[in-house]
Amino acid sequence: MDATALRAAGTALRDSAPLVHCLTNTVVQTITANALLAIGAAPAMVDEPAEAGEFAAVASAVLVNLGTVHQRTAEAMRLAARAAGESGRPWVLDPVAVGGLTFRTELAADLVQLRPTVVRGNASEVLALAGTGNGGRGVESTDSPEAALEAAQELARRTLGIVAVSGPVDVVTDGERVVRVGGGSPLLTRTTGAGCALGGVVAAYLATAGDLMTATVAAHAHVALAAEAAAARAAGPGTFAALWLDALDAVDGDALAAADVRAS
């Protein structure tokens, strides 16, 4: 992955302040909004079906996160995803806890047919979405990103987009190319909503970086770099959460250019 492209992606994000439409779960709305503000984006949480499609068509990018989905928000998600596709807006699908629960698994399958720009999830979620696994333990993965690589590549080819698998080393693929993003901290997994916030960060980068693969890798590197910086000063998960937001604000294009990113 070209360091110059990663630097440019970081600069473009700060310069453009994209508006990110977040249809996300009730547990993580605040941290997702704060993370987006910290990286220089503008969040909006519009999940009323009567407004969701209309807003998705004018937002810079859309996040669809299935964490606490119910009938009303499922309708809003379908409308927003369809409107994003029709208006050429990039959108991210975060298939939280798919595989183990029928309603969200069927919804995720419907949304995949609308071709998300990026699917971002843990290994068990990606395996379940690709039809080769049964999901993890709730929101926790019971599989590794490397175990999900083949399924991620197949899913990326099916959607004509990008699939990103989160873990100790994140794996990002467009179906052919594979990029691994290292760094981060285990404290991310002990902070409510950090993974869901990553979906919003990916959406923000998609809105401003020209290449979808570069945008997705830059988003993962941004979050990982901030986690490393926060973990170095944190006394535990409580202080880490606040320090992580500060660190998200501090990451710039030069930091992204030096991130632990490896293409294969």
Secondary structure, DSSP 4 states (H G I P E B T S, - for coil): --HHHHHHHHHHHHHH--EEEEE--TTTHHHHHHHHHHHT-EEE----HHHHHHHHTTSSEEEEE-TT--HHHHHHHHHHHHHHHHHT--EEEE-TTTTT-HHHHHHHHHHHHT--SEEEEEHHHHHHHHTS----BTTB-SS-TTTTHHHHHHHHHHHTSEEEEESSSEEEESSS-EEEE----GGGGGSTTHHHHHHHHHHHHHHH-SSHHHHHHHHHHHHHHHHHHHHTT-SSHHHHHHHHHHHHHH--HHHHHTS-EEE-
